[in-house]
């Protein structure tokens, strides 16, 4: 063991012992311990939690960057980020513009989806896109029905706690993500069973994860990035529920023997490393600037690394078309979980798709 790890282990055990021995004086004693020491101890504890699953061999955990990414050597790749009702609606419109004008996104050799992107990607590859789009257009005309399916306007104290933790997060370290994950497990959110039922409604009779579809989620306990592959044996509605289990809103969701939350709660929310080495890629994300996030486009303020991820893909030889949904036109602030934005978001996604057609035909269909 390195001297650094030995020191961290000593600090962790020493502080734990001190906490038990001098609990009445702990508050005053803490004042004399530097923030750097606390951070070091937190990181040591986080590493221990991650190590606790080292021998599980369930095929789910894939650290960033992905070792031997499944996108390597593929031709077309599609990456779809999350963003609740807003991003789902935007993608419905964007996909319609593509498929009704000669751009077949089903030609993708690999699709990586997170949260809303996991659901739309599965619907696309699984032949359920028309079903999903029809349902979303109907709900857009009756937003009160969507509000009943996924109530996200009034929160309990435990829900507010974990939501605020995401907003206050300053980094994507394992310690930070574990804290959010543990709070998510303790929040009185929409039960996973109900959320999975909603997914079954949206995906119809689709049971298995479509070939070429990779769905991301996060282990609440360890903060490990999990990638659910087509051959994982996990039902598609379970994988999508886990990927979209926004802390404090829905879930978490069990995937095999892991309790999982939204795939965007980590050091990346788009997971572009999974397609590293692909020839060409369409990447559709919610936001790329802090200003957009503060205006309500994200449910957390974890670091947004999409621009660096695109640079990394391009440095590896991938030709990338990045589409950033951004703010709904004419709006300065908005909530991505507000059902009333669904109809204008579908229209906006369609218009953006029409504008991208010339470039997409050249990139995707050549």
C-alpha positions in Angstrom: 0.0 0.0 0.0 1.3 3.5 -0.9 2.3 5.9 1.8 -0.5 8.2 0.6 -3.1 5.5 1.1 -1.6 4.5 4.4 -1.9 8.1 5.6 -5.4 8.4 4.4 -6.4 5.1 6.1 -4.7 6.3 9.3 -6.6 9.6 9.1 -9.9 7.9 8.5 -9.5 5.5 11.4 -8.1 8.1 13.7 -11.0 10.5 13.0 -13.5 7.8 13.5 -12.0 6.8 16.8 -11.9 10.4 17.9 -15.5 10.9 17.0 -16.6 8.1 19.3 -14.2 9.0 22.2 -14.8 12.8 22.3 -18.3 13.2 20.8 -19.2 16.0 23.2 -16.2 18.0 22.0 -16.4 17.0 18.4 -17.8 20.3 17.1 -15.0 22.4 18.7 -12.3 19.9 17.7 -13.5 20.0 14.1 -12.5 23.7 14.0 -8.9 22.7 14.3 -9.0 20.2 11.4 -8.3 21.7 8.0 -10.8 21.3 5.1 -8.1 19.5 3.1 -8.0 16.8 5.8 -11.7 16.3 5.8 -11.7 16.1 1.9 -8.9 13.5 2.1 -10.9 11.4 4.6 -14.1 11.7 2.5 -12.2 10.5 -0.5 -10.7 7.5 1.4 -14.2 6.5 2.6 -15.6 6.9 -1.0 -12.8 4.7 -2.3 -13.6 2.0 0.2 -17.3 2.0 -0.8 -16.3 1.6 -4.5 -13.9 -1.3 -3.5 -16.7 -3.1 -1.8 -18.1 -4.2 -5.2 -14.7 -5.1 -6.8 -15.5 -8.8 -7.0 -19.1 -8.6 -8.0 -18.5 -9.3 -11.7 -22.1 -8.3 -12.7 -20.8 -6.7 -15.9 -22.3 -3.3 -15.0 -19.5 -1.1 -13.7 -17.4 0.7 -16.2 -15.1 3.5 -15.0 -14.6 6.6 -17.0 -13.0 6.5 -19.6 -14.5 3.2 -20.7 -11.9 0.5 -21.2 -12.2 -1.0 -24.7 -15.4 1.1 -25.5 -18.1 -0.7 -27.6 -18.2 2.2 -30.0 -14.6 1.6 -31.2 -14.6 0.8 -34.9 -18.3 1.5 -35.3 -19.5 3.7 -38.2 -22.5 5.7 -36.9 -22.9 6.5 -33.2 -25.8 8.3 -31.4 -25.5 9.8 -27.9 -28.7 11.1 -26.3 -28.6 13.0 -23.0 -31.2 13.5 -20.3 -33.6 16.3 -19.4 -36.9 15.0 -18.2 -40.1 16.0 -20.0 -38.4 18.8 -21.9 -35.6 16.7 -23.4 -38.0 13.9 -24.2 -40.3 16.3 -26.0 -37.5 17.9 -27.9 -36.3 14.5 -29.1 -39.7 13.5 -30.2 -39.8 16.6 -32.5 -36.2 16.3 -33.6 -36.6 12.6 -34.5 -39.7 13.3 -36.5 -37.9 15.9 -38.5 -35.2 13.4 -39.3 -37.3 10.4 -40.1 -39.8 12.3 -42.3 -37.1 13.9 -44.3 -34.8 11.0 -45.2 -32.4 10.8 -42.2 -32.7 7.3 -40.7 -31.3 7.4 -37.2 -32.0 3.7 -36.8 -28.8 3.2 -38.9 -26.8 3.9 -35.8 -24.4 1.1 -35.0 -24.4 2.1 -31.3 -26.7 4.3 -29.2 -25.9 5.6 -25.8 -28.8 6.9 -23.8 -29.1 8.6 -20.4 -32.4 9.3 -18.7 -34.8 10.8 -21.4 -32.2 9.7 -23.9 -32.3 6.1 -22.7 -36.1 6.0 -23.2 -36.1 7.7 -26.6 -33.1 5.6 -27.8 -34.8 2.4 -26.8 -38.0 3.4 -28.5 -36.1 4.3 -31.7 -34.2 1.1 -31.9 -37.0 -1.1 -30.6 -39.6 0.1 -33.2 -41.7 1.9 -30.7 -40.9 5.5 -31.7 -44.3 6.1 -33.3 -46.1 4.7 -30.2 -44.0 6.9 -27.9 -44.4 10.0 -30.0 -48.1 9.5 -30.2 -48.4 9.2 -26.4 -46.2 12.2 -25.8 -48.1 14.4 -28.3 -51.4 13.4 -26.6 -49.9 14.2 -23.1 -48.6 17.5 -24.5 -52.2 18.4 -25.3 -53.3 17.4 -21.8 -50.3 18.3 -19.5 -52.5 17.6 -16.4 -52.3 13.9 -17.2 -48.5 13.9 -17.4 -48.5 15.8 -14.0 -50.4 12.9 -12.5 -48.1 10.2 -14.0 -45.0 11.9 -12.8 -45.9 14.4 -10.1 -42.9 16.8 -9.7 -44.3 20.0 -8.4 -44.6 19.5 -4.7 -41.9 17.8 -2.7 -41.6 16.3 0.7 -38.7 17.5 3.0 -36.6 14.4 2.2 -37.1 15.0 -1.5 -36.1 18.7 -1.1 -33.0 17.7 0.7 -31.6 15.5 -2.0 -32.7 17.9 -4.8 -30.8 20.8 -3.0 -27.7 18.6 -2.6 -27.6 18.3 -6.4 -28.0 22.0 -6.8 -25.3 22.7 -4.3 -22.8 20.1 -5.7 -19.5 21.7 -6.8 -17.8 18.6 -8.2 -18.4 15.1 -9.6 -16.2 13.3 -7.1 -17.2 9.9 -5.8 -17.7 11.4 -2.3 -20.1 14.0 -3.7 -22.1 11.5 -5.8 -22.3 9.0 -3.0 -23.7 11.6 -0.7 -26.4 12.4 -3.3 -27.0 8.7 -3.8 -27.4 8.0 -0.1 -29.9 10.9 0.2 -31.8 9.6 -2.8 -32.2 6.2 -1.1 -33.6 8.0 1.9 -36.0 10.2 0.0 -39.8 9.6 -0.2 -39.9 9.8 -4.0 -42.2 8.2 -6.6 -41.8 4.5 -6.1 -39.7 2.6 -8.6 -42.5 0.1 -9.3 -44.8 3.0 -10.4 -42.1 4.5 -12.5 -41.4 1.2 -14.2 -45.2 0.9 -15.0 -45.0 4.3 -16.7 -42.1 3.1 -18.7 -44.1 0.1 -19.9 -46.8 2.4 -21.0 -44.3 4.5 -23.1 -42.4 1.5 -24.5 -45.4 -0.7 -25.2 -44.6 -4.4 -25.3 -40.9 -3.9 -25.7 -39.2 -6.2 -23.1 -35.5 -6.4 -23.8 -32.9 -3.8 -24.4 -32.6 -3.4 -28.2 -29.4 -4.5 -29.9 -26.9 -1.6 -30.1 -28.5 0.2 -27.2 -26.4 1.1 -24.1 -28.2 2.6 -21.1 -26.3 4.5 -18.3 -27.1 4.8 -14.6 -25.3 5.4 -11.3 -25.0 3.1 -8.3 -26.4 5.1 -5.4 -24.2 3.4 -2.8 -20.8 3.5 -4.5 -21.3 6.2 -7.2 -20.0 3.8 -9.8 -21.0 4.5 -13.4 -23.0 1.6 -14.7 -23.6 0.7 -18.4 -26.5 -1.7 -19.1 -25.8 -3.5 -22.3 -28.2 -5.3 -24.6 -27.0 -8.7 -23.4 -27.2 -7.8 -19.7 -30.5 -9.6 -19.0 -32.0 -6.5 -17.6 -35.5 -5.6 -18.9 -35.5 -2.4 -20.9 -38.2 -0.8 -18.8 -36.1 -1.4 -15.7 -32.9 -0.1 -17.3 -34.8 3.1 -18.5 -36.3 3.6 -15.1 -33.0 3.4 -13.4 -31.4 5.8 -15.9 -34.2 8.3 -15.4 -34.5 8.0 -11.6 -33.8 11.6 -10.8 -32.8 11.9 -7.1 -35.6 13.2 -5.0 -38.2 12.8 -7.8 -38.4 9.2 -8.8 -36.9 5.9 -7.7 -34.1 4.8 -7.1 -34.5 1.6 -9.1 -33.0 -1.9 -8.6 -30.8 -3.2 -11.4 -29.7 -6.7 -10.5 -28.2 -6.2 -7.0 -27.6 -2.5 -7.2 -29.9 0.4 -6.3 -29.5 3.0 -9.1 -30.3 6.6 -9.9 -30.2 8.9 -12.9 -27.3 8.4 -15.2 -26.6 12.1 -15.3 -25.6 12.2 -11.6 -21.9 11.8 -12.0 -18.7 13.2 -13.6 -20.5 13.1 -17.0 -24.1 13.3 -18.0 -23.6 12.2 -21.6 -21.1 9.3 -21.4 -19.5 10.0 -24.7 -16.5 7.9 -23.8 -18.6 4.8 -24.6 -18.6 5.6 -28.3 -14.9 6.6 -28.5 -13.4 5.4 -31.7 -16.6 5.6 -33.8 -16.3 7.1 -37.2 -19.1 9.7 -36.9 -21.6 10.7 -34.2 -24.7 12.7 -33.5 -24.7 13.9 -29.9 -27.9 15.6 -28.5 -27.7 17.2 -25.1 -29.7 19.5 -22.9 -27.2 22.3 -22.1 -23.6 23.2 -22.4 -23.2 26.4 -20.3 -23.6 27.3 -16.7 -26.0 30.1 -17.6 -28.4 27.7 -19.1 -28.2 25.4 -16.1 -28.9 28.3 -13.7 -31.9 29.2 -15.8 -33.5 25.8 -14.9 -32.3 23.5 -17.6 -30.7 21.0 -15.2 -31.9 19.6 -11.9 -28.4 19.7 -10.6 -25.2 21.8 -10.9 -22.7 19.0 -11.3 -19.9 19.8 -13.7 -21.0 19.8 -17.4 -18.2 18.2 -19.4 -19.9 17.9 -22.8 -17.6 20.3 -24.7 -14.5 18.5 -23.5 -16.1 15.2 -24.3 -16.7 16.3 -27.9 -13.1 17.5 -28.1 -11.9 14.1 -26.9 -14.1 12.3 -29.5 -12.8 14.5 -32.3 -9.2 14.1 -31.1 -9.8 10.3 -31.5 -10.9 10.8 -35.1 -14.7 10.9 -34.6 -16.6 13.5 -36.7 -19.2 14.9 -34.3 -22.4 16.9 -34.8 -23.3 18.4 -31.4 -26.9 19.5 -30.9 -27.6 21.5 -27.7 -31.3 21.9 -27.0 -30.8 24.9 -24.8 -33.6 27.1 -23.6 -37.0 27.1 -25.1 -37.2 30.1 -27.5 -38.7 33.2 -25.8 -38.0 31.9 -22.3 -35.5 33.2 -19.8 -36.2 30.5 -17.2 -38.1 27.2 -17.2 -38.3 23.9 -15.5 -37.5 20.7 -17.4 -40.1 18.8 -15.4 -43.0 21.2 -16.2 -45.5 19.3 -18.4 -46.8 22.6 -19.9 -43.5 22.9 -21.9 -44.0 19.6 -23.7 -46.0 20.9 -26.7 -43.7 23.9 -27.4 -40.7 21.6 -26.9 -41.9 19.1 -29.5 -42.4 22.0 -32.0 -39.0 23.4 -31.2 -37.3 20.1 -31.6 -39.0 19.6 -35.0 -37.9 23.1 -36.1 -34.3 22.5 -35.0 -34.3 19.2 -36.8 -35.4 20.8 -40.0 -32.6 23.3 -39.7 -30.1 20.5 -39.2 -31.2 18.4 -42.1 -28.6 19.5 -44.7 -25.8 18.9 -42.3 -27.2 15.6 -41.0 -27.8 14.2 -44.5 -24.2 14.9 -45.3 -22.9 13.4 -42.0 -25.3 10.5 -41.5 -26.5 9.3 -44.9 -23.3 9.5 -46.9 
